[in-house]
Amino acid sequence: MLVELTEVIGRQVYTNDARLLGDVSNVVVDIENARVDGIFVADSNPLLVEDAASVNVPFRWVSAVNDIILLKYFPRRVSVRKSQAAPPKPAPPATSAPAAPSRR
């Protein structure tokens, strides 16, 4: 069965235990090797993905593509890695103005 990439956008993605992950919002294509690399789900299920973050599902995890997309694998829960704020940069050393000559 052949499916055009534009037809995949908007289809629902389900895990292998019938939990809705979300809808396909984009398809990632490896142009050099002429193959689909993954499917991008923008608004994912908050029960599966922390903060309902966007996820790129590798295409090797896809089991079937038809009216829905069925995954053969998806982690039980995906956590979002919090990026640490960069440590503050030290302030440049203060330069003092030359002292005025004293009058004695």
DAMO-V518676 format. One record per residue. PSI is psi in degrees with one decimal (* if undefined). Layout:
BEGIN
{{PSI} {PSI}}
END
This chain:
BEGIN
{{126.5} {137.4} {131.2} {146.7} {-37.1} {-24.7} {-23.0} {-31.4} {128.7} {-12.8} {148.4} {143.8} {125.5} {144.8} {172.5} {-14.4} {28.3} {30.5} {132.5} {121.5} {-41.0} {-166.4} {143.6} {126.4} {-16.5} {163.4} {133.2} {123.4} {133.4} {101.4} {-41.8} {-41.4} {2.8} {55.5} {157.2} {129.1} {-32.6} {172.7} {138.8} {123.8} {111.9} {-50.8} {90.4} {167.1} {120.9} {-15.4} {-20.2} {-32.6} {123.4} {136.5} {18.2} {37.1} {156.9} {144.4} {145.7} {111.9} {121.0} {139.6} {-22.6} {-16.2} {-8.9} {130.2} {-43.0} {146.2} {117.3} {-124.5} {-26.8} {171.2} {125.3} {129.3} {143.8} {-13.5} {140.5} {137.0} {154.4} {-41.5} {136.4} {124.9} {147.4} {126.5} {121.1} {126.5} {138.0} {140.0} {141.5} {140.0} {145.8} {141.1} {139.2} {143.8} {144.6} {149.3} {139.3} {133.8} {131.8} {144.3} {146.5} {141.2} {142.2} {143.5} {138.9} {146.7} {119.3} {*}}
END
